[in-house]
Amino acid sequence: MNIPEDQKIKTAFHSLSPETVITLVEDCLGVQCTNICRSLASYINRVFELEQKDGTGIVIKFYRPGRWSKNALQDEHDFLLELTAHEIPVIAPLKHIKGMTLGRYENIHFAILPIKGCRSFFEYSDDKWLELGHLLSRTHAVGCSRQPRDRITLAPDQSTAKQVNFLLQENFLPPDLAEQFKNISNSVISAIGPMFEDIEMIRIHGDCHFANLIYRPEESFYLIDFDDMATGPPVQDFWMLLPGYSNESLAEIEIFLEGYETFRPFDRKTLRLIEPLRAMRYIHYIAWCAHQVAEDGFSHVAPDFGSEAYWIREINDLTDQLIRIKETL
């Protein structure tokens, strides 16, 4: 699936110039900017840091065309604005002078956001686990108030099944490994599907890991990057923060839930979804890399994507995870 460099399509998304970016921000916000326009690292979108004449820093994020519908992007913005209205620490998009937060340039949607100085944490004390419980509980209290219009549902028979079908139909796998991947993926979906019946599914962050939490010492944790906002079980928003598998993280889970249940009940039966969600995450990540290859000709995070060694490794990981899930049933 690697696409030769000379065959890649050069679009407006790939050729955004500093002049275009600065002009868009000035027109949308009614401000003047300096000539600073720094490109920031992003696997999927294109992101630039700018500076207003008064020294205030801002960021403009151009969403990759074809990844999300306009309604899906508006779902993200609406959720962020609702969270901000409830004084929950997130970084919401700035309103344009015409009142909207979602802009459009050619076929590219974009958002403009403030810059927040911060630090990252990769190991949490007991106090920090309590604080995270508070943050995500309050986030979910807003998230459960209504459903989004066009966001995926994190469930084996929905999001995961679609991702497996995409990988197989687009022929990302070598023919001799495609059947193995299909069989183990379908076995995972069949095994965990019943566990998702009759559980609460609400608006969630969807991709809550270390890199999407920042800490401002004078304030608290901020939850950032809602690109992958979804409808899903609340437990999805904290299992990726755990230091190990669910049976190795019992102390952290208990402290987190102590903080969470300060503001909102938590269905403890859904803790059994942690390892199924991990298996779903494996497939989600494979599909995410495949979309990069389909769009850009390579994967930014898996240089060997598509090789026989890559697929054997992923099939083995899914096989091991299915064994782990069955051992906990």
N, C-alpha and C positions, 0 to 999 in steps of 0.2 A: 504493500500500500504506500510505500514511499514515493513521493512525487518529485520528479526532477526540478531543480531550481528554475529552469527556464520555462516550465509549464505551470508554475504557480500563478494564480490569478492575482493581479495587483488591483486592489479596490481602493475606494476612498478611505476605508477603515485602515488599510495598511500605509496609506500615504498622507496621513494628517500632518500638516505643517505647523510650526510654531505660530505663524501669522494667523492661520485659520483658528487654531485653538484659542489664542489670546482674544481675537475678535469675537468669537462666540461667547466667551465669558463676559467681556465688556458689554456686549449687546444684551445678554440675558440679565445681568445683574445691575446694569446701569452704573458701572464703576470704571475706573481707569487702572490698568495694570502696567507693571514694568515690563521689560523685555525678557524677564526670567521665565523659562518654560522648560522644566526638567521632566524627562520621561522617567516614569517609575516602573519597577518590575511588576508584571502581572502575567499570569499564565494564559488567561483567556481574554480579558479586556485590554484596552489601551488607556493608560492613566498618566496624567501630567500634573506636576506641581507648578503653580503660578504664584505671583506676588502682586497684591494691589499696591497702588501708589503710597498708601498709608502704612505699608509694611505688613499688612495682614496676609497670611498665607492661605491659599485655597487649593483644592484638588478638583480636577474635572475627570470624570470616568466615562469613557465611551464603551458602551456595551457591544460585544461582538454580534454583528447582524446574524439573524437566524437562530440564535440560542434561546431567546425569550421573546414572547409576543409582547405587544404594547400593554395588554392587560396584565400579563405576568409581571412586567416591570412596575406597573402602577401598583400592583399588589405589594411589592417590596416597599415602595415609597409610602403607601398608605399605612402599612404596618409600622414603619419607622416613625412616621408623624404621630401615630396613635401612642406609641411607646414614649415619645418625647413629651406628649401632652400629659402623660401620667408620671413624668419626671423619672423615667427609667433611663439609665445612662447608655445611650446609643448615639451614633453620629448620623443625624438625619440630613437629607439633602436640603440645600438652600432653595428658598422660593425665588423664582424669577420675578422681574418687575411686572409681568403679566399674570402672576399668581400661581403658575404651575411649577412643578419641580422636575418634570421629565421633559427634556429638550430633544430636538431632532435636527440632525444635519445630514442632508441627502437621505440615505437609508439607515443612518446610524442614530440610535437613541443615546442620550447622555444625561449625566447628573453632575451637579456641582456641589461640593461638600467642604465644610470647614476643616482645617487641620487641627489635630489635637496632639500635643506633645505627650509622650507616654513612655512606659517601659513594659517589657514582657516578663511573665513568670512561667517557669517550666516545672517548678516544684512548689506545692502548696502546703502551707501550715494548716493546722486545724481551724484557725480563725479565717483563713482564706477559703477553705472548703465551706464554712458556714456562710461566708459572704457570697460565694458563688451560688449556694442554695437560695439565698435571698433574691439574687439577681434573676436567676432563671425562673423562680416561682412567680415573681412579679411580671416577668416577660410573658409567661404562659397564662397568667390571669388576664392579660390583654389579648393574647393570641386566641383564647377560647371564646372570645366574644362574638366572632363571626368567622365564616369560611372565606378563603381567597377565591378569586374568579378563575384563575388559570395557573395553578401551581400543581406540581406532581404530588401524588399521594405515596408516601413511603410505606409500601406493603409488598410482600413477595409476589402476589398475583397481579400487581399493577406496575410499579416502577421497575422492580427487578426483572419481571418477565419481559417487559419492553426492552430493557437493556440487553438481555440475552438474545432476544430476537434480532435486535440491531446488529450485534456482533456476528451472528450466524448468517443473516441475510446479506450483509455487506462483505462477506467472505474475508474477514480479517484473519481467520485462523487457517493454518495449513490443513489441507484436506484430511490427512491422517490423524490430526488432533481434534478436528471439529467435533467428531462424534463423542470423544471423551469429554470435551468441555460441555457439550450439550447434555450428556448424561449426568455429570456431577452437578451442573447447575439446576437441572430439573429435579434431581434428588434433593437438593437443598430447598428449593421452592416447595416441594411436596411435604418435606419434613417440617418446615417452620410455618407453612401457611395457616394451619389450624390455630396456632398460637396467637395470631393477629385478629382472630374473630372476637367481636364484641368488646374491643378496647377503645379507649378515648383517642380520637384523632383530631388534633387542633393545629392552628398555625404555629409553627416552630421555626427556629433559626435554621435548623437542618444540617449545619456544617460546623458545629461548635467544637473546635479543637483549640489547642494552645495559641496558634497563630491568629485566631479570630477573637482573642480576648486581650485587651490592653489594660494597663493599670496606671492610673493617675494618682500619685501619692497623696495629693491634697483632697482627692475625691474618693474614687473607688474603681472597681473594674468597669470597663466599657465593653459592650458586645458589639463587634463590628462585622462588616462584610456579610450582608444578608442576601447575596446573589443566589444562594441555594435554598432560600426560604421554601418551606414545603408544608404540606399537611402530613402530620405524622404523630406517633406516640411521644409524649413528653420525655420519656427516658432517652430518646435519640439525642437530646441536647446536652447530655452530660456523660454518656458512657465513653466518648472519645477522650475525655479529660482524665480518666482513671489511669493509674500507674501500671495496670496489668489486666489480666483477665478478670471476669467478675468474681470468681471464687478467691482471687488473690487481692481483692480490693475492698473487702467487707468493711474495714474500719473507715475508709474514705467515703464509701457509699452511705454509711450510717450517719456520719457527720454532715455530709451534704444534705441528706434528707431531713435532718434536724433543722437545718436552715430553710430548706424548701417548704416544709410543713408549717413554718411560721406564718406564711401568707396563703398557702393553698394546699389542699389535700393531695397526696400522691398515692396512686394505686400501686402498692408494693408487689402485687402479682406481676406487674409488667417488668420487674427486674429480670425475669426469666427471658426477656427479649434481647438482653444485651448481646449475648453471643450470636443469636440469629441476625441481629442488626450488624454485627461485625462481618458475618458472611455476606450480607447484602452490600456492605461497604466495599468488600473486595471486588464484587461484580460492578458496582457503581464506579469504582476507580478505574477498572479496566475499560469500561465504556467511555469514561471521561478522556482517557488517553487516546482511545480510538477516534473520538470526535476531533481531537487535535490533529491526528494524522490525516483524517478525511479533509480537514480544512486547510492545514498548513503543510502537509506532506511529511511531518515528523511529530514526535511527542516531546514536549519540553521537559518532561519529568521522567520519562522512561526511554532512554536512548536505544535500548534493544527491543523496543516494542515490536511485535510481529515476528520475532525470531522464534525458532523452535524451542530454545532454552527458556525464553520468556513464557511461552504458553505452558510448557511442562511445569515450570515453577508455579504458575497461577493455578493450574489444575491440582497440583499437589497441595497447595495452601487451602483450596476449597475442600479437598478431601479430608485433610486434617481437621479443618474447622467443623465439618459435618460430624466427624467422630466426636469432637468435643461437645457439640450440641446434643448429640444422642446420649452422651454420658450424663448430661445434666437433666434429662427428661425424667 
